[in-house]
């Protein structure tokens, strides 16, 4: 790999820099969520059963994406550390290693889902009547996950360098292609036959493939990175170790959440197809509610990563507190508006009175859930950027599997509260974890990891070895 990069935008500090990074991230994540929402909305014209089937299939797809997203998460943080220390060459070496690792993991995930789609769906306790929809969709979308893997790796590199607007533009492209493809598949545009759910799956894969190519072209334009076949097999242990030190616990925490959610979904599936469809619509709308927190959290992670690499720890501490105040206020406002508009929002998806009533009830109760989730989406990113990535992972394991899952079973099935019980369990989990994360930041228990990270980057830049025990 060769690289002769252009000058990059510097990651400064303060509200202006945070907003500069956050608004494209907000739009990008909005468009990613919109891709799934468009699929749900358009497939809802087929039937509520088709929506429920695709929701379960998509959970498996997301689980695999999270499983290999640990490379992208770790790479973005490690690259920001190098950039903060003004080590462009080191940043590009980490970027190349991350992209190669993402591609390999994408190949493995694609093969696993394509070959074992039916057994995986049965493991999720999908009702037999939904298998005809979910099986082909999962096999096709799963086979194309290698494109998503490449996009994750390249997108992480671009974001770490401050190119959030360019990644946003690719998300726009992907959504346009997805809508056009879905319309052709479902409504038979241009005189073509209606391919139904299978056509939606093909449309999703094509849109992701085009996005991967576009991100690749952007990376070569801004960084002059030439990635050849040899680079696929150049995975130095030292670089991978530093990426995994951050990325493995980060993805482990996300993977634990999705695994717990999949278990909770099996509880919902036992409540019946109407509860499963209502949860699917609820989660689709919830994806929009968390967007501001996701964007602010990721922008905060980029800024704090640069600050840690430069050794500006007091600035990093204050940055998180500013970001959290903004994210918390926005989350309450957005979830409040959606709660008020819940009946109209749900009626856009379904006319089934039971599904409509269940979905409206949960959306109206989402304000405390989403405000608690904000702590985790923002504070965890800051801890990860400081190098303190293991604490969120272990706390997540304890809370998700010790609070969320058992309470979801107890409230939802044992007490018979249904989806209300699932909501109550999720709210308890988010607030327990969030407050403990916030306490750790305020007590500055992350500082020892930040000092160690700064020391390691400085030694590598000077040609030494990273400290042991990182």
N, C-alpha and C positions, 0 to 999 in steps of 0.2 A: 504494500500500500504506500502511495506517495501522497503528500499533502503540502500545499502552499496556500494557506488560507488567506482570505481577505480580512481586513480589519472588521472586528465584530463590535456590536453595541455593548457598552459596558453596563454591568448590573450595578447601578447605584443604589441608594437607599432612600427611604422616605416614602410618603404617600404617592408622589408622582410616579416613581419607578414601579411601585406595586400596582397601581392602576394601569400603567403602560403594559405590564405583563398580564394582568388579570383579565382585562376586558376581552382580548382575543381568546384567552383560555376559556372564558365563560361562553363565548359564541361557539368555539370549537366543541366543547363538551355538550352544549345545547344541541348542536347538529348531530353529534354521535347519539345522544338520547333520542333526538328526533327521528333518526334512522329506525330505531326500534319502535318508536311510537307510530311512525308511518306504517311500518309492517303490521303492527297490531290494529291500527285504525282501518287499513285497507283489507286485512284478512277478516276483520269483524263483519264485513259485508258477505263473507262466506258463511260463518256461523260463530256463535260463542264457543262451541266445542273446538273449532279450529284454532281460536285464540288461546284457549286453555292448553291445547296440545303444543302450540308453538312456544308458549311461555315456559313450559317444562323443558322443551328441547333447547331453548335459548339459555336456560340456567346451566345446562351442561356445557354449552359452548363458552359461556362466560367463565365457568369454573376452570376450563382449560386455559383460557386467555390469562386469567389471574395466575395460574400455575406457572406460566412462563413469563409473565410480566415482571417477575422479580429481577430479571436482567435489566430491563428498561428502567425500572425504579432505581435500582442501585447505580446504573450508569449515569443517570441524570444528576444524581447527587455527587458522585465522584468527579464527573466532568466539571461541575460548578466549583468544586474544591480546587481543582487545577487552574481553572480560569481565574478564581479569586486570588490565587498565588501567582498569576501572570505566567503560567506554564502551558502555553498553547500546544506545544509538541506532545506533552504528556496527556493533555485532554484528547487529542486526536487519536493517540494510541489506545486509550480507554474506549473511545467511540468505536473503533474498528473491531476490537475484541467483543464489545457488547452486541454489535450488529451480527457478527458471525454466530455468537451463542444463541441469539434470538432466532435466527434462521434454522439452526439445528433443532431447537426445541419446538419450533413451529412445524417442522417436518414430522417429528415424533407425534405431536398432538393431532395433526391432520390424519396420519395413518391410524392412530388409535380410535378416533371417533368414526372415521369412515368404515373401519372393519367391525367395530363393536357397538354400533348405534342402537340396535334393538336390545341387546342385553343391558345397556346402560339405561335405557328408558324403562325397562322392566324393573330395574333396581330402584328407580324413582317412583315406583308404584303407579305408573301412568295407567289410567283405566284402559282396558283393551279397545274400547270403542274409539279412542283417540289415537291409536297407534298408526293408523293409515295416514293421518296428517303428520304426526311428529317424526315417524321413522325416516321417510325420504328427505324431509327438511333437514334433520340433524345430520344425515349422511352427507348431503351435498355441502351444507354450510361448514361442517366439520372438516371436510376434505380441503376446503379453501383457507383453513386457518393459517397456513404458512404465510399468506399475504398479510394477514393481520399481525403476525409475529414480526415480519420485516418492518411494517409501519410503526409498530411500537418502539423498536430499537432506533430507527432513524428519527422518529418524532421526538424521542427523549433527547437525542443529541441536539436537534434543532432548538428545542425549548431551552435546554441548558445554556445555549449560546444566545438566547434572547429572541429567537425567531418565532415567537408565538403567533404573530399575525400570518406568517407564511403557512404554518401548520393549520391555522384556522381556514385559510383559503382552500386547502386540500379537503378539509371537512365539508366545505360548501360543495365542492365538486362531487364528492362521494354521495352527498344527499341528493343532488340533482339527478345523478345517474341512477340512484336507488329508486327514486320516485318514478322516473321514466320506465325503468325496468319493471317495477311492480305494476304500473298501469298497463303495460303491454301484456304481462302475465295474467293479470286478473280480469282485465276488461277487453282483451283482444284488439288492442289498437292496431292500426295499419292492416287490418284484415287478417291478422294472425290468430291462431286458435288460443283459447283461454287455457293457460297451463296451471292455474290455481296455485296452491301452496308450493308445489315443486318449482314453478316459475319464480315465485318470490325468493326461494332459496338460491336459484341461479342468479337472479338479479343482485342479491346481497354479495355473492362471491365476486361477480364481475365488478361491482362498485368498489369492493375492498382491493381487488387486484389493481384497478386503475389508481386508487389512492396510494398504494405502495409504490407504483412506478413514479407518480408525481413527487412523492416525498424523496425518492432516490434522486431524481433530477434536481430538486432543490438543494439537497446535501452536496451533490457534486458541484453545483453552481457556487455555493457560499464557502465551501471548504476545500474544493479541489481534491476530494478524496477519491481515489481510484481503487475500487474494491475488486480484487481478482479471485480466481479459484483458490490460490494459495492462502489467501486471507481466511477462507473458511476453515482451514485446518491450523491456523495460527492462534492458539488460545493459551497464552502464557498463564501459568498458575498464579503468578503474583498479581496480575491484573484481574483475573477472574476472582481471586480471593478477596480483593478489595471491593469489587462490585458486589459479590455475594455477602460480604460483611454487612452492607447496607440493604441490599435488595432481597436477600433470602428472608430475614425477619419481616421486612415490609410486605413481601408477597405472602409470607406465611400467615400474617395477620389478616390480609385480604382473603386468602384461600380459606382460612378458618371461618371467616364470616360467611363466605359463599357456601361452604360445606354445611355450616349450621343452618343457613337459610334453606338449603336443599332438604335437610332433615325436617325443618319446620314445614316445608312445602308438602312433605309426605303426610304430615298431620292434616294440612289443609285438604289434600286430596281425599283423605278419609271422611272429610265433611261433605263431599259431593262436588259435582262438576260446577255448580253455581258458585260455591265458595271459592273454588279454584279460579274460575273466570273473574270473580270480583277481586281476588288478590292480584291477578295479572294486571287488571286495569289500575288498581291502586298502586302497584309497583311502577307501572308506566308513568303515572302522574308524579309519583314520589321522585322519579328520576329528574324531573324538572325542578322540584322543590329544593334539591340539594346542590343544584348547579352553581349557585353563587358561592357556597361554602367550598365546593371542590375547586373552583377557579381561584378563590382567594388563598386556599390552602396550598395549591400548587405554586402559585406566584410567590407566596411566602417562603416555600421550600427553596425556590430558585434564589431568591434574594438572600436568605439566611445561609444557604450553601456558599455563595460568594463571600459573605461576611465572615464565615468560619474559616474559609480558605485564606482570607486576608488577615485573620486574627482579630477581627473587630467583634468581640464577644458581647460587650455591653449593647452595641447597636442591635445585635441579633436578639438579645433578650427583649428590648423595647419593641422591636419589629413585630414579634409574635403578639404582644399585648395589644398593639394597635390593630393588627390584622384580625384578632379574635373579636374585638369590640365591633368592628365593621361587619364581620361575617355573622355575628350573633344577631345584630339588629336587622340585617337584610333577611336572614332566615326566618325570623319571626314575622316580618312583614309579608314575605312571599307566601309562607304557609298559611298565614291568616287570610290573605286574599283568596287562595285556592280553597280554603275551608268554606268561605262564604259562597263561592261559585261552584261548590261540589256537585249539586244536582245537575246543573247545566253541563258541567264537564263530563260527568258520567253518562249523561244522555247522548253524548256524541259517540259513545262506544257501544251502548247496548239499549235495547228497549225492554229487556226482561225485568219485570218489577222487582224480583228477588235480588238479582245481581245489582240492579240500580240502587236498591236500598242498602245493601251491604257495603258497596263501594262508597256511597255517599257518607255513610256513618263513619267509616274509617278515615276518609279524607278530612272530615270535620274534626276528628280527634288527632290530627297529625301535627298540630302546633307544638305540643310538648315533645313528641318524638323527634321532630326535625331540629328543634332547638338543641336538644341533647346531642344529636348526631353532629352538630356543628363543632362541638369541642373536639370530637375525634377526628373529623376531617381536616381541621386546621392545626391543632396542637400536635397530632401524630406526625404530620409533615414536618413541622419545625423540629421535633425531636430527631427525626430521621436525618434531616439536613445537618444537625449538629454531630451526628455520628452515634447518637443514642437510639439505636434501632431495635434492640432486643427487648427492652422493657415493654413497649407497646405490644409486641408479639406475645409475650408470656401473659401479660395482663389480659389481652384479648382472648387467649385460650381459656383462662379461668372464668372470665365473665360470660363469654358466649356460650360455653358448654356447661357452666355452673349456674348461670342465671337465665339466659335467653331460652335455650332449648328445653330445659326441664319445666320452666314456667309456661312456655308455649304449650307443652303437653298438658300441664296441670290445669291451666286456665282454659285453654281451647277445647281439649277433649274430655279431661276428667270432670271439670266443672260444667262443661257444655256451653262455654261462652262463645265458641266459634271464632270468627275472625277478630272479634273484640279481645279475646284472650291472647291471640297472636300479637295484636297491637300492644297490649299492656306489657307482655313479656319483652318485646323489642324496646319499649320505652325504658323499662327498668335497666336493661343492659346498656343502652346508650348513655344514660345519665351516670351510672356507676363507673363505667370506663372513663367517660369524659372528665368527670370531676377529679379522678385520680391522676389522669394525664396532666390536667391543669395544675394540680398541686405539685407534681414533679417539676414542671417548668418554673413555677414561682419560687420553689426552693433551690433552683439552679443546680439540680442534681445531674444535669446533662453536661455541665461545664468540663468535667474531667474527660469526657469523650471528645468534646470539641478541641481541647488542648492537644489531645493525642492525635486527632485527625490532622490538625494544623501542622504538628511536628512531622507526621509521616509524609505529607505532601511536600513540605520544605525539603526533607531529606531526599526524596525522589527527584525533585527538581535539580538538586545539586549533585545528583548521580550516586547517592547513597542507597541504603536499604530502609524500607519502612520498619518502624518499631515492631517488635514481636508482640503477640497478644492482641493485635488489632482485630 
